[in-house]
Amino acid sequence: MADSEFVDPITGLALGAHAYGIIPAGTVSAAFAARLRHKWGQSGSGIPANALCLRLSEDGGATWRTDLRQFTVAITAVVNTTNDPLYTETVRSLGKGYRFRLAPLRAGCAVDLAITFTPDLRPGGGASQTDYRWEMGLDFEQWEEIALIPDAPSGILAGLGDVTVTEWVTAPTLTNGTDKVTLGDGLLVYRGVYLNSAAGDVALDQNDDDSVALVAGEEYVAVGAVYSDGSIIVMKGPKAAAGSAVQPVSYTDVPVFVARVPYGGVIVTSTLLAVSGRCAVTDTGGLTYSVQPGRAVSPGMLATPATVQTGTLPDESTSIVYLSPSGVANLTAGVPLKQFTTSGGDITGEVDLRLMLFSGNGDVNMGGHTLSVGYLSEMVLSSWLNAGGYGINNLPPGDYPDHAASVLNVLRQPLKTPARLVALAPVTFPSVVTNGDFTTDLTGWVGTNWAQSAGTALHTAGSTDALAYARTVVDATRHRITVTVTGVAGTVTPMVGADAGTPIAAGAGAVTQEILSTAGGALAVSFAPTTDFDGALDNVLIEELYRGIPDNVGGQVVAADDVLLLAAETVGTDDGKFTVVTPGPWTRTTDCADAAGLYAGVEVYVRAGTGGRTKYIQTADITDLATDPQVWEVLAAL
């Protein structure tokens, strides 16, 4: 490969695309020294992972053998003058064999190698032997020979449960800005656990690593990385003249981007380091497709393609994209990835065929917790096979029963089964006002120019004073307000504290609105008129939708008196514990004595109507649902 070469580490003499030498027959060789360096590379991705290959000739180079396991190779030194965060090679022994996998090479980086040859034993009576010749080069096909295991599984290594695995599943996008870059959504396996990387703006101010401000003509280099909780942290290098600043010497966790931050803050030069993986196959327009990097296993082979591959499908056909044992995407054979149907020069249908393989049998320590992993005959990981691909279904029940719902023992924490609730009729809650029909008076309500009249609350034009009902409002609580408005002029606006709904015109009839409170305390629910409002209110119903259960949510019908934990909103405080009362409606349970089993790590799925499903996780222990804060965070939108 023209971008890589071997060099004599002592003389600096370039040896070309191969290193070579002569070994006296029948003896253990001295250690040969060679340096493998990469002269230049593509921006962002560099050269993919590769294999160091050796071969031997016993007849002066006329023929060569490539299957002799008689070479022992060690990396004695690593050169990384540019502090490239993607160059991960270390000093180590590669062992004995003829094919050795190396970390991805990067521009300006190199490794020093020591190669020793140990000949096999030869029969005979001392006849002279021809000296051996050996050569060493690079093979960029991404495969690694492990062992031939009959009936071994074929599929994609998902990384879940393997604490040695940290890799991207879906890389974020990167957009430059002024004093910032913006990242899109990303998903990675972080030490064996699926983790969403934080999307949004990443601030890059005008101060370098020593908090020294840039001046005209200067810059610094920043490296952004994903931290263990999914947040993005930034490491800065020292400032220098524009074009000469270097990256920070140290970095942590998973690098995401490198950006040059100039004086003035307008970022022009940046590189996205994250690369999507897990062998995902994507329709890229017309009849073309792309295959992302990942790790696939078939009997005897581990394929680790590290760059995106592309291909073209035949038209008017049904084709399957495979990954060969050597890591090459094809339409013939290997590990199945995706089935495509084509017609009229375009892809018209696709089915994900990837089988995600779990970590093997045994206990794996994950962040202080222990994940007990069984054979596939004991756990069906069916939800990994759908397009969303994240989550665990159908695990055998664990030993953490809880009144709020059945739970499963995962990570020594209770994991809720996918809980999707349905109401056969619109859900109603008790009204928080006791006199909403104004039959005889306005008891509980106050307001200038308001009076009871013919079973209504009548407003006389000339005042904007609201008709108010005092109560204690809980912050971030959703109120559903229903009212019948009659009259001939002006408007009236529903209010929860200072949070306003939409103005309702006089004569509008029955209207329903929902208002989310942004403050709590001794406030009021009210109706604020315009000064010209000439009309009346009747049939006022104000429901506190305690924790945001929506009308007609789609999913599983539950029996009366079942109690479940529901996460139905994107706001963490909009969740709670509810029970079904025959024949309805849903009401909030006040007895939370059995909530002590709800530990941090409880997960639920929710599907609202026919829309998307979202997975939430509880991040704090709960001992009393009535008083404890509930911090639900979105794990994944499925």
For each residue, the residues with C-beta under 8 A, 3 or more apart:
1: 4 17 47 138 140
2: 17
3: 38 39 40 41 47
4: 1 17 36 37 38 39 47 105 138
5: 14 15 16 17 36 37 39
6: 14 15 16 17 18 19 34 35 36 136
7: 12 13 14 15 34 35 36 37 110
8: 11 12 13 14 15 33 34 35
9: 12 33 34 35 112
10: 33
11: 8
12: 7 8 9
13: 7 8
14: 5 6 7 8
15: 5 6 7 8 18 19 20 34
16: 5 6
17: 1 2 4 5 6 137 138
18: 6 15 135 136 137
19: 6 15 32 34 36 113 115 135 136 137
20: 15 133 134 135 136
21: 29 32 115 133 134
22: 131 132 133 134
23: 27 29 117 119 131 132 133 134
24: 27 29 131 132
25: 119 128 129 130 131 132
26: 119 122 129
27: 23 24 119
28: 116 117 118 119
29: 21 23 24 32 116 117 118
30: 116
31: 114 115 116
32: 19 21 29 114 115 116
33: 8 9 10 76 112 113 114 115
34: 6 7 8 9 15 19 112 113 115 136
35: 6 7 8 9 79 110 111 112 113
36: 4 5 6 7 19 52 102 105 110 111 113 138
37: 4 5 7 79 109 110 111
38: 3 4 41 46 47 105 106 107 108 109 110
39: 3 4 5 107
40: 3 107
41: 3 38 45 46 47 105 106 107
42: 45 46 47
43: 271
44: 271 272 273
45: 41 42 48 275 307
46: 38 41 42 86 104 105 106 107
47: 1 3 4 38 41 42 50 104 105 106 140
48: 45 104 140 142 293 305 306 307
49: 101 102 103 104 142 304 306
50: 47 101 102 104 105 138 139 140 142
51: 99 100 101 102 138 139 140 141 143 144
52: 36 73 94 99 100 101 102 113 136 137 138
53: 66 98 99 100 136 137 138 139
54: 71 73 98 99 115 134 135 136
55: 64 65 66 68 98 134 135
56: 64 65 68 70 117 132 133 134
57: 60 61 62 63 64 65 132 133 134 135
58: 63 65 130 132
59: 62 63 130
60: 57 130 133
61: 57 64 133
62: 57 59
63: 57 58 59
64: 55 56 57 61 135
65: 55 56 57 58 68
66: 53 55 98
67: 98
68: 55 56 65 71 98 120
69: 96 97 98
70: 56 96 98 117 118 119 120
71: 54 68 96 97 98 115 116 117 134
72: 93 95 96 115 116 117 118
73: 52 54 93 94 95 100 113 114 115 116
74: 92 93 94 113 114
75: 78 89 90 91 92 93 94 111 112 113
76: 33 91 112 113 114
77: 91 111 112
78: 75 89 90 91 109 110 111 112
79: 35 37 109 110 111 112
80: 83 84 87 106 108 109
81: 108 109
82: 106 107 108 109 246 247
83: 80 246 247 248 249
84: 80 87 106 107 108 109 247
85: 223 225 247 251 255 258 273
86: 46 104 106 255 273
87: 80 84 103 104 105 106 109
88: 103 104
89: 75 78 102 103 109 111
90: 75 78 103
91: 75 76 77 78
92: 74 75
93: 72 73 74 75
94: 52 73 74 75 97 100
95: 72 73 100
96: 69 70 71 72 118
97: 69 71 94 100
98: 53 54 55 66 67 68 69 70 71
99: 51 52 53 54 139 144 145
100: 51 52 53 73 94 95 97
101: 49 50 51 52 144 304
102: 36 49 50 51 52 89 105 111
103: 49 87 88 89 90
104: 46 47 48 49 50 86 87 88 306
105: 4 36 38 41 46 47 50 87 102 109
106: 38 41 46 47 80 82 84 86 87 109
107: 38 39 40 41 46 82 84
108: 38 80 81 82 84
109: 37 38 78 79 80 81 82 84 87 89 105 106
110: 7 35 36 37 38 78 79
111: 35 36 37 75 77 78 79 89 102
112: 9 33 34 35 75 76 77 78 79
113: 19 33 34 35 36 52 73 74 75 76 136
114: 31 32 33 73 74 76
115: 19 21 31 32 33 34 54 71 72 73 134 136
116: 28 29 30 31 32 71 72 73
117: 23 28 29 56 70 71 72 132 134
118: 28 29 70 72 96
119: 23 25 26 27 28 70 122 132
120: 68 70
121:
122: 26 119 129
123:
124: 127
125:
126:
127: 124
128: 25
129: 25 26 122
130: 25 58 59 60
131: 22 23 24 25
132: 22 23 24 25 56 57 58 117 119
133: 20 21 22 23 56 57 60 61
134: 20 21 22 23 54 55 56 57 71 115 117
135: 18 19 20 54 55 57 64
136: 6 18 19 20 34 52 53 54 113 115
137: 17 18 19 52 53
138: 1 4 17 36 50 51 52 53
139: 50 51 53 99
140: 1 47 48 50 51
141: 51 326 327 328
142: 48 49 50 303 304 305 306 326 327
143: 51 301 302 303 304 325 326 327
144: 51 99 101 301 302 304
145: 99 300 301
146: 300 301 302
147: 300
148: 299 300
149: 152 299 300
150: 299
151: 299
152: 149 297 298 299 300
153: 297 355 357
154: 296 297 298 299 335 355
155: 296 297 335 354 355 356 357
156: 278 279 294 295 296 335 337 354 355 356 357
157: 162 165 294 295 296 297 357
158: 189 278 356 357 358 384
159: 162 165 167 189 192 295
160: 189 192 193 194 356 358 359
161: 192 358 359 364 366 371 373
162: 157 159 165 192 359 364
163: 191 192 364 365 366
164: 191 192
165: 157 159 162 189 191 192
166: 188 189 190 191 254
167: 159 188 189 277 278 294
168: 171 186 187 188 189 254 274 275 276 277
169: 187 188 189 194 276 277 278 280
170: 185 186 187 188 276 280
171: 168 186 272 274 275 276
172: 183 184 185 186 197 199 256 272 274
173: 183 184 272
174: 181 182 183 184 256 257 270 272
175: 181 182 183 184
176: 181 259 267 268 270
177: 180 181 182 201 267
178: 265 266 267
179: 203 204 205 206 261 265 267
180: 177 201 202 203 204 267
181: 174 175 176 177 201 202 204 224 257 259 267 270
182: 174 175 177 200 201 202
183: 172 173 174 175 186 197 198 199 200 202 224 232 256 257
184: 172 173 174 175 199
185: 170 172 196 197 199
186: 168 170 171 172 183 196 197 199 226 256 274
187: 168 169 170 194 195 196 197 390 636
188: 166 167 168 169 170 194 195 197 226 254 274
189: 158 159 160 165 166 167 168 169 192 193 194 195
190: 166 193 194 195 226 228 254
191: 163 164 165 166 228 366 367
192: 159 160 161 162 163 164 165 189 359 364 366 371
193: 160 189 190 366 367
194: 160 169 187 188 189 190 390 635 636
195: 187 188 189 190 226 228 230
196: 185 186 187 230 634 635 636
197: 172 183 185 186 187 188 226 230 232 256
198: 183 226 230 231 232
199: 172 183 184 185 186
200: 182 183
201: 177 180 181 182
202: 180 181 182 183 224 232 234
203: 179 180 234
204: 179 180 181 222 234 259 261 265 267
205: 179 265
206: 179 213 214 261 263 265
207: 211 212 213 214 236
208: 211 212 214 220 236 237 238 239
209: 220 235 236 237 238 248
210: 238
211: 207 208
212: 207 208 239
213: 206 207
214: 206 207 208 218 219 220 239 261 262 263
215: 218 263
216: 263
217: 241 242 263
218: 214 215 239 240 241 242 245 262 263
219: 214 239 240 241 242 243 245 260 261 262 263
220: 208 209 214 236 237 238 239 240 245 260 261
221: 236 237 245 246 247 248 258 259 260 261
222: 204 234 235 236 237 248 258 259 261
223: 85 234 235 237 247 248 251 255 257 258
224: 181 183 202 232 233 234 235 255 256 257 258 259
225: 85 232 233 234 235 251 252 253 254 255 256
226: 186 188 190 195 197 198 230 231 232 253 254 256
227: 230 231 232 233 252 253
228: 190 191 195 253 367
229:
230: 195 196 197 198 226 227
231: 198 226 227
232: 183 197 198 202 224 225 226 227 256
233: 224 225 227 252 253
234: 202 203 204 222 223 224 225
235: 209 222 223 224 225 248 250 251 252
236: 207 208 209 220 221 222 248
237: 208 209 220 221 222 223 245 246 247 248 249
238: 208 209 210 220 245 246
239: 208 212 214 218 219 220 245
240: 218 219 220 244 245 246
241: 217 218 219 244 245
242: 217 218 219 245 262 263
243: 219
244: 240 241
245: 218 219 220 221 237 238 239 240 241 242 260
246: 82 83 221 237 238 240
247: 82 83 84 85 221 223 237 251 258
248: 83 209 221 222 223 235 236 237 251
249: 83 237
250: 235
251: 85 223 225 235 247 248 255
252: 225 227 233 235
253: 225 226 227 228 233
254: 166 168 188 190 225 226 274
255: 85 86 223 224 225 251 258 273 274
256: 172 174 183 186 197 224 225 226 232 272 273 274
257: 174 181 183 223 224 270 271 272 273 274
258: 85 221 222 223 224 247 255 270 271 273
259: 176 181 204 221 222 224 267 269 270 271
260: 219 220 221 245 267 268 269 270
261: 179 204 206 214 219 220 221 222 265 267
262: 214 218 219 242 265 266 267 268
263: 206 214 215 216 217 218 219 242
264:
265: 178 179 204 205 206 261 262
266: 178 262
267: 176 177 178 179 180 181 204 259 260 261 262 270
268: 176 260 262
269: 259 260
270: 174 176 181 257 258 259 260 267
271: 43 44 257 258 259
272: 44 171 172 173 174 256 257
273: 44 85 86 255 256 257 258
274: 168 171 172 186 188 254 255 256 257
275: 45 168 171 292 293 306 307 308
276: 168 169 170 171 280 292 293 308
277: 167 168 169 280 292 293 294 295
278: 156 158 167 169 292 294 354
279: 156 291 292 293 294 295 296 305 323 335 337 354
280: 169 170 276 277 291 292 294 354
281: 289 290 291 292 321 337 338 352
282: 289 290 292
283: 288 289 340 347 350
284: 288 289 290 310
285: 288
286: 345 346 347
287: 312 313 314 315 342 345 346 347
288: 283 284 285 310 311 312 313
289: 281 282 283 284 310 311 312 313 321 338 340 347
290: 281 282 284 308 309 310 311
291: 279 280 281 305 308 309 310 311 321 323 329 337
292: 275 276 277 278 279 280 281 282 308
293: 48 275 276 277 279 304 305 306 307 308
294: 156 157 167 277 278 279 280 304 305
295: 156 157 159 277 279 302 303 304
296: 154 155 156 157 279 302 303 323 327 334 335
297: 152 153 154 155 157 301 302 303 335 357
298: 152 154 301 303 325 334 335
299: 148 149 150 151 152 154
300: 145 146 147 148 149 152 325
301: 143 144 145 146 297 298 325 326
302: 143 144 146 295 296 297
303: 142 143 295 296 297 298 323 324 325 326 327 335
304: 49 101 142 143 144 293 294 295 327
305: 48 142 279 291 293 294 309 323 327 328 329
306: 48 49 104 142 275 293
307: 45 48 275 293
308: 275 276 290 291 292 293
309: 290 291 305 328 329
310: 284 288 289 290 291 329
311: 288 289 290 291 321 329 330 331
312: 287 288 289
313: 287 288 289 317 319 331 340 342 347
314: 287 317 319 331 342
315: 287 342 343 344 345
316: 342 343 344
317: 313 314 341 342
318: 339 340 341 342
319: 313 314 331 339 340 342
320: 331 336 337 338 339 340 353
321: 281 289 291 311 329 330 331 336 337 338 339 340
322: 329 330 331 332 333 334 335 336 337
323: 279 291 296 303 305 327 328 329 330 334 335 337
324: 303 327 328 329 330 332 333 334
325: 143 298 300 301 303 334
326: 141 142 143 301 303
327: 141 142 143 296 303 304 305 323 324
328: 141 305 309 323 324 334
329: 291 305 309 310 311 321 322 323 324 337
330: 311 321 322 323 324 333 334
331: 311 313 314 319 320 321 322
332: 322 324
333: 322 324 330
334: 296 298 322 323 324 325 328 330
335: 154 155 156 279 296 297 298 303 322 323
336: 320 321 322 339 353 354 355
337: 156 279 281 291 320 321 322 323 329 352 353 354
338: 281 289 320 321 350 351 352 353 354
339: 318 319 320 321 336 350 351 353
340: 283 289 313 318 319 320 321 347 349 350
341: 317 318 347 348 349 350
342: 287 313 314 315 316 317 318 319 345 346 347 348
343: 315 316 346 348
344: 315 316 348
345: 286 287 315 342
346: 286 287 342 343
347: 283 286 287 289 313 340 341 342 350
348: 341 342 343 344
349: 340 341
350: 283 338 339 340 341 347
351: 338 339
352: 281 337 338 385 386 387 389
353: 320 336 337 338 339
354: 155 156 278 279 280 336 337 338 385
355: 153 154 155 156 336 385
356: 155 156 158 160 381 384 385 389
357: 153 155 156 157 158 297
358: 158 160 161 373 376 379 381
359: 160 161 162 192 362 364 371 373
360: 373
361: 373 374 375
362: 359 373
363: 370 371 372 373
364: 161 162 163 192 359 370 371 373
365: 163 368 369 370 371
366: 161 163 191 192 193 369 370 371 411
367: 191 193 228
368: 365
369: 365 366 411 412 413
370: 363 364 365 366 411 412
371: 161 192 359 363 364 365 366 410 411
372: 363 409
373: 161 358 359 360 361 362 363 364 379
374: 361 377 378 379 396
375: 361 378 379
376: 358 379 380 381
377: 374
378: 374 375 396
379: 358 373 374 375 376 392 394 395 396
380: 376 393 394
381: 356 358 376 384 385 392 393 394
382: 385 386 393 394
383: 386 388 389 390 391 392 393
384: 158 356 381 389 390 391 392
385: 352 354 355 356 381 382 389
386: 352 382 383 389
387: 352
388: 383 391 613 636 638
389: 352 356 383 384 385 386
390: 187 194 383 384 615 635 636 638
391: 383 384 388 418 605 615 636 638
392: 379 381 383 384 395 408 410 415
393: 380 381 382 383 418
394: 379 380 381 382
395: 379 392 398 408 410 415
396: 374 378 379 408
397: 406 407 408 409
398: 395 407 408 409 410 414 415
399: 409
400: 407 408 409 413 414 597
401: 406 407 597
402: 405 406 407 414 594 595 597 598
403: 563 594 595 597
404: 563 564 565 577 594 595 597 598 625
405: 402 416 417 419 563 564 565
406: 397 401 402 416 417
407: 397 398 400 401 402 414 415 416 417 597 602
408: 392 395 396 397 398 400 414 415 416 417
409: 372 397 398 399 400 412 413 414 415
410: 371 392 395 398 413 415 601
411: 366 369 370 371 415 601
412: 369 370 409
413: 369 400 409 410 599 600 601 602
414: 398 400 402 407 408 409 597 598 599 601 602
415: 392 395 398 407 408 409 410 411 601 602 603
416: 405 406 407 408 419 565 602 603 604
417: 405 406 407 408
418: 391 393 604 605
419: 405 416 555 556 564 565 566 604 605 606
420: 553 554 555 556 605 606 607 613
421: 549 553 555 556 558 564 566
422: 552 553 554 555 556 557 558
423: 426 427 551 552 553 584 585 586
424: 557 584
425: 584
426: 423 551 552
427: 423 549 550 551 552 584 585 586
428: 543 584 585
429: 480 543 544 545 546 585 586 587
430: 543 587
431: 434 436 540 541 542 543
432: 469 471 479 525 542 543 544
433: 436 444 469 471 525 540 541 542
434: 431 443 444
435: 438 439 441 442 443 444 445
436: 431 433 539 540 541 542
437: 455 538 539 540
438: 435 441 442 445 452 455 456 457 537 538 540
439: 435 455
440: 452
441: 435 438 452
442: 435 438 445 446 450 451 452 457 467
443: 434 435
444: 433 434 435 469 470
445: 435 438 442 450 457 467 468 469
446: 442 450 467 468 470
447: 450 465 466 467 468 526
448: 463 465
449: 459 460 461 462 463 465
450: 442 445 446 447 457 458 459 465 467
451: 442 457 458 460
452: 438 440 441 442 455 456 457 458
453: 456 457 458 536
454: 458
455: 437 438 439 452 538
456: 438 452 453 486 536 537 538
457: 438 442 445 450 451 452 453 467 536 537 538 540
458: 450 451 452 453 454 535 536
459: 449 450 463 467 487 492 529 533 534 535 536 537
460: 449 451 463 534
461: 449 489 490 531 532 533 534
462: 449 531
463: 448 449 459 460 529 531
464: 528 529 530 531
465: 447 448 449 450 529
466: 447 495 524 526 527 528 529
467: 442 445 446 447 450 457 459 526 527 529 537
468: 445 446 447 524 525 526
469: 432 433 444 445 524 525 526 542
470: 444 446 522 523 524
471: 432 433 523 524 525
472: 520 521 522 523
473: 477 496 497 517 519 520 521 522 523 524 525
474: 477 517 520 544
475: 517 518 519 520 573
476: 516 517 518 520 571 573 574
477: 473 474 516 517 520 544 545 546 574
478: 514 515 516 517 544 545 548 569 574
479: 432 496 514 515 516 517 525 542 543 544 545
480: 429 512 513 514 541 542 543 545
481: 494 496 501 512 513 514 515 525 540 541 542 543
482: 510 511 512 539 540 541 542 543
483: 494 504 510 511 527 537 538 539 540 541
484: 509 510 511 537 538 539
485: 492 504 505 506 507 508 509 511 535 536 537
486: 456 506 507 509 535 536 538
487: 459 490 506 507 533 534 535 536
488: 506 507 534 535
489: 461 506 532 533 534 535
490: 461 487 505 506 529 530 531 532 533 534 535
491: 503 504 505 506 529 530 533
492: 459 485 503 504 506 527 528 529 530 533 535 537
493: 500 501 502 503 504 527 528 529
494: 481 483 500 501 502 504 513 515 525 526 527
495: 466 498 499 500 501 515 524 525 526 527 528
496: 473 479 481 499 515 517 523 525
497: 473 517 518 519 521 523 524
498: 495 518 519 523
499: 495 496 515 516 517 518 519
500: 493 494 495 515 528
501: 481 493 494 495 513 514 515
502: 493 494 513
503: 491 492 493 530
504: 483 485 491 492 493 494 508 511
505: 485 490 491 508
506: 485 486 487 488 489 490 491 492 533 534 535
507: 485 486 487 488 535
508: 485 504 505 511
509: 484 485 486
510: 482 483 484 539
511: 482 483 484 485 504 508
512: 480 481 482
513: 480 481 494 501 502
514: 478 479 480 481 501 545
515: 478 479 481 494 495 496 499 500 501
516: 476 477 478 479 499 571
517: 473 474 475 476 477 478 479 496 497 499 520 523
518: 475 476 497 498 499
519: 473 475 497 498 499 523
520: 472 473 474 475 476 477 517 523
521: 472 473 497
522: 470 472 473
523: 470 471 472 473 496 497 498 517 519 520
524: 466 468 469 470 471 473 495 497
525: 432 433 468 469 471 473 479 481 494 495 496 542
526: 447 466 467 468 469 494 495
527: 466 467 483 492 493 494 495 537
528: 464 466 492 493 495 500
529: 459 463 464 465 466 467 490 491 492 493 533
530: 464 490 491 492 503 533
531: 461 462 463 464 490
532: 461 489 490
533: 459 461 487 489 490 491 492 506 529 530
534: 459 460 461 487 488 489 490 506
535: 458 459 485 486 487 488 489 490 492 506 507
536: 453 456 457 458 459 485 486 487
537: 438 456 457 459 467 483 484 485 492 527 540
538: 437 438 455 456 457 483 484 486
539: 436 437 482 483 484 510
540: 431 433 436 437 438 457 481 482 483 537
541: 431 433 436 480 481 482 483
542: 431 432 433 436 469 479 480 481 482 525
543: 428 429 430 431 432 479 480 481 482
544: 429 432 474 477 478 479
545: 429 477 478 479 480 514 548 549
546: 429 477 549 576 578 588
547: 566 568 569 573 574 575 576 577 578 588
548: 478 545 568 569 571 574 575
549: 421 427 545 546 553 566 568 578 586
550: 427 553 568 608 609
551: 423 426 427
552: 422 423 426 427 609
553: 420 421 422 423 549 550 568 606 607 608 609
554: 420 422 607 608 609 610
555: 419 420 421 422 607
556: 419 420 421 422
557: 422 424
558: 421 422 562 564 580
559: 562 580
560: 580 581 582 583
561: 579 580 581 582
562: 558 559 579 580
563: 403 404 405 577 578 579 589
564: 404 405 419 421 558 577 578
565: 404 405 416 419 575 576 577 598 602 604
566: 419 421 547 549 575 576 577 578 604 606
567: 575 604 606 614 616 632
568: 547 548 549 550 553 574 575 606 608
569: 478 547 548 574 575
570: 574 614 634
571: 476 516 548 574
572: 575 630 631 632 633
573: 475 476 547 629 630
574: 476 477 478 547 548 568 569 570 571
575: 547 548 565 566 567 568 569 572 616 630 632
576: 546 547 565 566 588 625 630
577: 404 547 563 564 565 566 588 589 592 595 625
578: 546 547 549 563 564 566 586 587 588 589
579: 561 562 563 586 587 588 589
580: 558 559 560 561 562 584 586
581: 560 561 584 585 586 587
582: 560 561
583: 560
584: 423 424 425 427 428 580 581
585: 423 427 428 429 581
586: 423 427 429 549 578 579 580 581
587: 429 430 578 579 581
588: 546 547 576 577 578 579
589: 563 577 578 579 592 625
590: 626
591: 594
592: 577 589 595 624 625 626
593: 596
594: 402 403 404 591 597
595: 402 403 404 577 592 598 622 623 624 625 628
596: 593 622 623
597: 400 401 402 403 404 407 414 594
598: 402 404 414 565 595 602 618 621 622 625
599: 413 414 602 618 621 622
600: 413 618 619 620 621
601: 410 411 413 414 415 617 618
602: 407 413 414 415 416 565 598 599 617 618
603: 415 416 615 616 617 618 635
604: 416 418 419 565 566 567 615 616
605: 391 418 419 420 613 614 615 616 638
606: 419 420 553 566 567 568 613 614 616
607: 420 553 554 555 611 612 613 614
608: 550 553 554 568 611
609: 550 552 553 554
610: 554
611: 607 608
612: 607 637 638
613: 388 420 605 606 607 637 638
614: 567 570 605 606 607 634 636 637 638
615: 390 391 603 604 605 634 635 636 637 638
616: 567 575 603 604 605 606 632 633 634 635
617: 601 602 603 632 633 635
618: 598 599 600 601 602 603 622 630 631 632
619: 600 631 632 633
620: 600 628 629 630 631
621: 598 599 600 628
622: 595 596 598 599 618 625 628 630
623: 595 596 628
624: 592 595 627 628
625: 404 576 577 589 592 595 598 622 628 630
626: 590 592
627: 624
628: 595 620 621 622 623 624 625
629: 573 620
630: 572 573 575 576 618 620 622 625
631: 572 618 619 620
632: 567 572 575 616 617 618 619
633: 572 616 617 619
634: 196 570 614 615 616 637
635: 194 196 390 603 615 616 617
636: 187 194 196 388 390 391 614 615
637: 612 613 614 615 634
638: 388 390 391 605 612 613 614 615
